[in-house]
C-alpha cells in the first residue's frame, strides 16, 4: 500500500489509501504492449487491475489468465467505478465513452507516460530510446541483468522470448525502461543510464519535422541525472547537442566509436564476436568470445550497447557472456517461425524503412542463396505518406515484395495515400499489393520450400506493426503442409 500511495501522491491524488482499502487501477487500451507491462506491474503489487481494449488478442488472453479482468465493449456498464487511478494512451479515441465518463466525473485520469514516470521516479533507471532498436536493446539489457542475478524491474515494449512477458519485478530498485518517443512520452523519465540508438525521422504526425523530433531526443538527454551515462549510436547528426556528464558512442565495427565489435564470425546461424569499450577515461575493456544466437548484424550492435550497460553497473564478464548466449530474442524481432534447410520463415515488427533495411539485409546475409520474399504491411497513412520513397527503396532489396493494405491504427484514411503509393516508386519486377485473403491464397498455391532455379530454397519475411502478426500462424501451417 505504501508504494501505491507514493505513486498516487506523485500523480497528484490528494487522499492516500488506508490499510484495508481496496486498491484498484483501470486501463483504457490495456492490450497495448506498454500498457500491459504497467498492468502487470500493479497486478504483481496486489492491486485490483481491470481494463478495456478494442479487440481480444493473445496478449489480452494472457493478462486474463493472470487474473486481470478485461472487456471489449466501450461501455460505462462494464467499467470499474471504484478505481482510484485510470490510465489511457493517446491511441484511445477522444470520443471513447469510457474515457469521457472518467474525465467528466473527477477521476484521476493520466497518460501511460505519466504513470511510468511516477513508478520509476525513485529508482535507478536504465532507459533505452531510439526510433528503432529500443525494444530489442531494452530486452537485452533486462535479460542480462536478470540472468546474471543482478536483478531489475523491466518495463518492455516487446515480449521477451526467454520469459514470455514484457514485465518482471525484483527487489533491486533498478528499472530497465523502454523510452518511447511517441507523444514525447520519454520526457517523463529520469535516467541514470540512457541509450539512444537512432533519431531517424518518424512520428511526423506528432513532431511536424525531423528537426523537432531530434530536439525531443536532445531534451531526453537533458533528463539524465547528474553523473549519469549516455550511450549513443556513433554518427548521430546532433551528437554534439546531447547532454550527459558521461557520453560514450557505439557502432557495429567503426573503431572511431568508443564501443564496437571485432572479429565477427557467422557460425551455424549465430554470431561470434568480441566487444571493445574505450571509456571516457581512456581505459580499454575487451570482452572476448561473445555468442549471440539471434539473426541480423544490427542485433550485434544492439547487444554491444546492452553489454556496456551491464559492465557499467558491475556485472561480471563471465556472467555477461553466459547471459548473452542464453538470450532467445524478442517476440516479433527477427523471430524464426520456421527454419529448415530449404525454408526459413521470419516474423518482425519492422515498420520504418531503416528497420526494414536491417531486417532484409540481415536475412540475406545469413541466407545468401535463398530467395528472399518480403510481405510488408505499412502502418499509418501519415507514415506511408512521409516515408514512401524510403519504403520503396528498401523493399527493392528483396527478391519479391508483397504489400498489404495500410493498417490505419489511430488514423482515418487520407486521400491518395495507399500501399500503391509505395509500389509505384519501386523498381523491382516482382512486386504486388494483395489483400490478406488473397495473400494466403497465393501462398497456398505458389510459395513452397521447393528449390527454385538459382536459389537453394526461400526466406519468407512478414513485417509490420499492425495486425500482420495474425497471418503468421496461417502462413506457417500452409508452409508446413507443403513440406
C-alpha positions in Angstrom: 0.0 0.0 0.0 2.9 2.4 0.7 4.3 2.1 -2.8 0.8 2.6 -4.3 0.3 5.7 -2.1 3.6 7.1 -3.3 2.5 6.7 -6.9 -0.8 8.3 -6.2 0.8 11.2 -4.4 3.3 11.8 -7.3 0.3 11.9 -9.7 -1.5 14.5 -7.6 -4.0 12.2 -5.8 -4.7 14.0 -2.5 -6.3 11.3 -0.4 -4.0 8.4 0.2 -5.2 4.8 0.5 -5.5 3.4 4.0 -4.6 -0.1 5.1 -7.5 -2.4 4.2 -8.8 -0.2 1.4 -9.3 -1.9 -2.0 -6.6 -0.5 -4.4 -7.9 -0.5 -8.0 -6.5 0.7 -11.3 -8.3 0.8 -14.6 -6.6 0.7 -18.1 -8.1 2.1 -21.3 -6.2 0.2 -24.0 -4.9 -2.4 -21.7 -3.8 -4.7 -24.6 -1.1 -2.2 -25.8 2.4 -3.6 -25.2 3.4 -0.7 -22.9 0.1 -0.6 -21.1 0.1 -4.3 -20.4 3.5 -4.1 -18.8 2.1 -1.5 -16.4 -1.0 -3.6 -15.8 1.3 -6.5 -14.9 3.2 -4.3 -12.5 0.1 -3.3 -10.5 -1.1 -6.9 -10.6 2.2 -8.0 -9.1 1.7 -5.5 -6.3 -1.7 -7.0 -5.3 -3.7 -4.1 -6.8 -7.0 -4.9 -8.5 -6.4 -4.4 -12.2 -9.0 -4.3 -14.9 -9.4 -2.6 -18.3 -10.8 -2.3 -21.8 -9.5 -2.9 -25.2 -11.0 -2.9 -28.7 -10.1 -6.4 -29.6 -9.1 -9.6 -27.9 -5.5 -10.7 -28.6 -3.1 -13.4 -27.4 -1.7 -10.8 -25.0 -5.1 -9.8 -23.5 -5.9 -13.5 -23.1 -2.6 -13.9 -21.2 -3.5 -10.9 -19.0 -6.9 -12.5 -18.3 -5.2 -15.8 -17.3 -3.1 -13.8 -14.8 -6.2 -12.6 -13.1 -6.8 -9.3 -14.8 -10.4 -8.6 -15.9 -10.7 -7.3 -19.4 -13.8 -6.5 -21.6 -14.0 -5.5 -25.3 -17.1 -3.3 -25.4 -16.8 0.5 -24.8 -19.5 0.7 -22.2 -19.9 2.5 -18.9 -21.8 -0.5 -17.5 -18.6 -2.6 -17.7 -16.0 -0.2 -16.1 -14.6 -0.2 -12.6 -16.2 2.8 -10.9 -14.1 2.3 -7.8 -10.8 2.8 -9.5 -8.5 5.4 -7.8 -6.5 5.7 -11.0 -7.4 5.5 -14.7 -4.6 5.1 -17.3 -5.0 5.7 -21.0 -2.8 6.0 -24.1 -3.0 8.6 -27.0 -4.3 5.7 -29.2 -7.6 5.8 -27.3 -10.1 7.9 -29.4 -11.3 11.2 -27.8 -14.9 10.1 -28.3 -14.4 7.0 -26.1 -17.5 6.6 -23.9 -15.4 5.2 -21.0 -12.7 7.9 -21.2 -15.2 10.7 -21.3 -17.1 9.2 -18.3 -13.9 9.1 -16.2 -12.8 12.6 -17.2 -16.2 14.1 -16.6 -16.7 12.5 -13.2 -13.5 13.7 -11.5 -11.5 10.5 -11.6 -7.7 10.7 -11.7 -7.1 10.1 -15.4 -3.4 10.1 -16.6 -1.4 9.1 -19.6 0.7 5.9 -19.6 3.8 8.0 -19.7 2.9 9.9 -16.5 2.3 6.7 -14.7 5.6 5.2 -15.9 7.4 8.3 -14.8 5.8 8.1 -11.3 6.6 4.4 -10.9 10.3 4.9 -11.8 10.8 8.3 -10.1 12.8 6.9 -7.1 14.6 4.1 -8.9 18.0 3.7 -10.6 16.8 3.9 -14.2 18.2 2.5 -17.4 16.2 4.0 -20.2 16.6 2.9 -23.9 15.4 5.3 -26.6 15.5 5.4 -30.4 13.2 5.4 -33.4 14.3 1.8 -33.8 16.2 -0.8 -31.8 14.9 0.3 -28.4 12.7 -2.8 -27.8 15.4 -5.3 -28.6 18.1 -3.4 -26.8 16.0 -2.8 -23.6 15.1 -6.5 -23.6 18.7 -7.4 -23.9 19.7 -5.2 -21.0 16.8 -6.5 -18.9 17.7 -10.1 -19.7 21.4 -9.8 -18.9 20.6 -8.2 -15.5 18.0 -10.9 -14.7 20.0 -13.8 -16.0 23.1 -12.7 -14.1 21.1 -12.3 -10.9 22.0 -8.6 -10.7 18.2 -8.1 -10.7 16.0 -5.4 -12.2 12.4 -4.4 -12.8 11.7 -4.4 -16.5 9.1 -2.4 -18.5 9.5 -3.5 -22.1 7.9 -2.8 -25.4 8.0 -6.4 -26.6 7.7 -9.9 -25.2 11.0 -11.5 -24.1 11.1 -15.0 -25.5 13.1 -16.2 -22.5 10.4 -15.3 -20.1 7.2 -14.9 -22.2 6.5 -11.5 -20.7 7.2 -7.8 -21.1 7.4 -7.1 -17.4 9.2 -8.6 -14.4 9.9 -7.3 -10.9 12.8 -7.6 -8.4 13.6 -6.2 -5.0 16.7 -4.4 -6.5 15.4 -0.9 -7.1 16.7 -0.8 -10.7 14.3 -0.2 -13.6 15.0 -1.1 -17.3 12.6 1.0 -19.3 11.8 1.3 -23.0 11.7 5.1 -23.5 9.1 5.8 -26.2 9.5 9.0 -28.2 5.8 8.9 -29.5 3.9 11.8 -28.0 7.1 12.9 -26.2 6.4 10.2 -23.6 10.1 9.7 -22.8 10.4 13.2 -21.4 8.6 12.0 -18.3 11.6 9.7 -17.4 14.7 10.3 -15.3 17.5 8.1 -16.5 20.7 7.3 -14.6 21.9 5.5 -17.8 20.4 6.1 -21.2 20.8 4.7 -24.6 19.9 6.5 -27.8 20.0 4.0 -30.8 18.7 6.3 -33.6 16.9 9.5 -34.3 15.6 8.8 -37.8 12.5 10.7 -38.9 9.3 9.2 -37.6 6.1 10.2 -35.9 6.0 13.4 -38.0 2.3 13.5 -37.3 3.3 14.5 -33.8 6.5 16.4 -34.4 5.9 18.0 -37.7 9.6 18.0 -38.8 12.6 15.8 -38.4 14.4 18.6 -36.6 11.6 18.9 -34.0 11.8 15.2 -33.4 15.6 15.4 -33.0 15.1 18.2 -30.5 12.9 15.9 -28.4 15.8 13.4 -28.2 18.1 16.2 -27.1 15.6 17.1 -24.4 15.5 13.5 -23.4 19.3 13.5 -22.9 18.8 16.5 -20.6 16.7 14.3 -18.3 19.7 12.2 -17.4 20.6 12.6 -13.8 23.8 14.3 -12.6 26.7 11.9 -13.0 24.7 9.8 -15.4 25.9 8.0 -18.6 24.6 8.4 -22.1 25.4 5.7 -24.7 24.5 6.8 -28.2 24.9 5.5 -31.7 28.1 6.8 -33.3 27.4 9.2 -36.2 24.1 10.7 -35.0 23.8 14.1 -36.7 23.3 16.1 -33.5 25.5 14.2 -31.0 27.3 17.4 -30.0 24.0 18.8 -28.6 23.2 15.7 -26.5 23.7 16.3 -22.8 25.2 13.9 -20.1 28.1 14.0 -17.7 29.4 10.9 -19.3 28.9 10.1 -23.0 30.0 7.0 -25.0 29.3 6.2 -28.6 28.9 2.8 -30.1 28.9 1.3 -33.6 28.9 -2.2 -35.1 32.5 -2.1 -36.3 33.8 1.5 -36.6 36.7 1.9 -34.2 36.3 5.6 -34.1 33.4 4.9 -31.7 34.0 4.2 -28.0 32.3 0.9 -28.3 32.4 -1.6 -31.2 32.6 -5.2 -32.2 35.6 -7.0 -33.7 36.3 -10.5 -35.1 32.7 -11.1 -36.1 32.1 -14.6 -37.4 28.9 -16.3 -38.5 28.8 -19.9 -37.3 25.7 -22.2 -37.7 23.3 -19.2 -37.8 24.8 -17.5 -34.8 27.3 -14.6 -34.4 30.6 -14.8 -32.5 32.4 -11.6 -31.7 34.5 -9.6 -29.3 33.4 -6.3 -27.7 35.8 -3.3 -27.3 34.9 -0.5 -24.9 37.1 2.6 -24.7 35.6 4.7 -21.9 35.9 8.5 -21.4 38.9 8.0 -19.1 40.9 6.4 -21.9 40.8 3.0 -20.4 40.0 -0.1 -22.5 37.8 -3.1 -21.7 37.6 -6.1 -24.0 35.0 -8.9 -23.7 36.1 -11.8 -25.9 34.1 -14.8 -27.2 30.6 -13.4 -27.1 28.0 -15.6 -28.9 24.6 -14.2 -30.0 22.0 -16.7 -31.2 19.9 -14.1 -33.0 19.9 -13.0 -36.6 20.8 -9.6 -38.0 24.1 -7.8 -37.6 22.1 -4.8 -36.3 21.4 -7.0 -33.3 25.1 -7.3 -32.6 25.1 -3.5 -32.4 22.2 -3.6 -30.1 23.9 -6.2 -27.9 27.2 -4.3 -27.5 25.2 -1.3 -26.1 23.4 -3.7 -23.7 26.7 -5.3 -22.7 28.2 -1.9 -22.0 25.3 -1.1 -19.6 25.8 -4.4 -17.8 29.6 -3.8 -17.5 28.9 -0.2 -16.3 26.6 -1.4 -13.4 29.1 -4.1 -12.4 28.0 -7.4 -13.9 30.9 -9.8 -14.1 32.4 -10.7 -17.5 31.6 -14.4 -17.4 28.0 -13.7 -16.3 27.6 -11.3 -19.3 28.9 -13.9 -21.8 26.6 -16.6 -20.3 23.6 -14.4 -20.4 24.1 -13.3 -24.0 24.5 -16.9 -25.2 21.2 -17.7 -23.4 19.3 -14.8 -25.0 16.5 -16.1 -27.2 15.3 -12.8 -28.6 12.1 -10.8 -28.6 8.8 -11.8 -30.0 8.4 -10.4 -33.5 12.0 -9.1 -33.6 13.8 -11.3 -36.2 11.8 -14.2 -34.8 12.3 -17.5 -36.5 8.9 -19.1 -37.1 10.3 -21.9 -39.3 13.9 -22.8 -40.0 14.8 -25.8 -42.2 17.4 -26.4 -44.9 15.1 -25.1 -47.6 12.6 -23.0 -45.8 13.1 -20.1 -43.4 10.1 -18.0 -42.1 10.9 -14.9 -40.1 8.4 -12.5 -38.5 9.4 -9.0 -37.5 7.8 -5.8 -36.1 9.7 -3.6 -38.6 7.6 -0.6 -39.7 10.2 2.1 -40.6 12.4 2.0 -43.7 15.7 1.7 -41.7 14.2 -1.2 -39.6 13.2 -2.9 -42.8 16.7 -2.4 -44.3 18.3 -4.0 -41.3 15.8 -6.9 -41.4 16.2 -7.7 -45.1 20.0 -7.2 -45.3 20.4 -9.3 -42.1 18.3 -12.2 -43.6 20.1 -12.0 -47.0 23.4 -12.1 -45.2 22.5 -15.2 -43.2 20.8 -17.0 -46.1 22.6 -15.6 -49.2 21.5 -18.5 -51.5 17.8 -18.4 -50.7 15.1 -16.4 -52.5 14.0 -13.5 -50.2 10.2 -12.8 -50.2 9.0 -9.9 -48.0 5.4 -9.4 -47.0 5.0 -5.9 -45.6 2.0 -4.2 -44.1 2.5 -0.4 -43.9 1.5 1.1 -40.6 -0.3 4.5 -40.6 -1.3 6.6 -43.5 0.9 9.5 -42.3 4.0 7.4 -42.1 3.4 5.9 -45.5 2.9 9.4 -46.9 6.1 10.8 -45.3 8.4 7.8 -45.9 7.1 6.2 -49.2 10.3 6.8 -51.0 12.3 5.1 -48.2 10.0 2.1 -48.1 10.2 1.7 -51.9 14.0 1.8 -51.9 14.3 -0.8 -49.1 11.7 -3.2 -50.4 13.5 -3.3 -53.7 16.3 -5.1 -51.8 14.0 -8.2 -51.6 13.8 -10.7 -54.5 10.0 -10.4 -54.2 7.9 -7.9 -52.3 4.2 -8.2 -51.4 2.4 -5.2 -49.8 -0.8 -5.5 -47.8 -3.2 -2.5 -47.5 -2.2 0.1 -44.9 -3.0 -0.6 -41.3 -4.7 2.6 -40.1 -4.3 2.2 -36.3 -5.4 5.5 -34.8 -5.8 7.3 -38.1 -8.6 7.9 -40.6 -7.9 7.3 -44.3 -6.1 10.0 -46.2 -7.0 10.8 -49.8 -4.4 9.4 -52.3 -2.4 7.5 -49.7 -2.3 3.8 -50.1 0.1 0.9 -50.4 0.1 1.5 -54.2 2.0 4.7 -53.4 5.0 2.6 -52.3 4.5 0.1 -55.1 4.6 2.9 -57.8 8.0 4.0 -56.5 9.6 0.6 -56.6 11.7 -0.8 -59.5 11.6 -4.5 -58.8 9.5 -6.5 -61.3 8.3 -8.9 -58.6 6.1 -6.6 -56.5 2.4 -6.8 -55.7 -0.3 -5.3 -53.5 -2.6 -8.1 -52.1 -5.4 -8.3 -49.5 -4.7 -10.7 -46.6 -7.2 -13.2 -48.0 -5.5 -13.2 -51.5 -2.1 -13.4 -49.9 -3.0 -16.6 -48.2 -4.5 -18.0 -51.4 -1.2 -17.1 -53.2 0.9 -18.8 -50.6 -1.4 -21.9 -50.8 -0.8 -22.1 -54.5 2.8 -20.9 -55.0 5.1 -20.4 -52.0 6.8 -23.7 -51.2 10.1 -24.8 -49.9 11.0 -26.4 -53.2 14.2 -25.2 -54.8 13.6 -22.5 -57.4 16.1 -22.1 -60.2 19.1 -20.1 -59.0 18.1 -20.5 -55.3 18.5 -23.0 -52.5 15.1 -22.5 -51.0 13.2 -19.4 -49.7 13.3 -17.0 -46.9 9.8 -15.5 -46.2 9.6 -12.4 -44.0 6.4 -10.9 -42.6 6.9 -7.4 -41.3 4.8 -4.6 -39.9 3.4 -3.1 -36.7 -0.3 -3.6 -37.5 -2.2 -6.9 -37.5 0.0 -8.8 -39.9 1.0 -11.0 -37.0 -2.4 -12.6 -37.3 -1.2 -14.1 -40.6 1.9 -15.8 -39.1 0.2 -19.0 -37.9 -1.9 -19.4 -41.1 1.3 -18.9 -43.3 3.2 -21.3 -41.1 0.6 -24.0 -41.5 0.5 -23.6 -45.2 4.3 -23.9 -45.4 4.3 -27.0 -43.2 1.6 -28.6 -45.3 3.8 -28.2 -48.4 6.9 -29.8 -46.8 
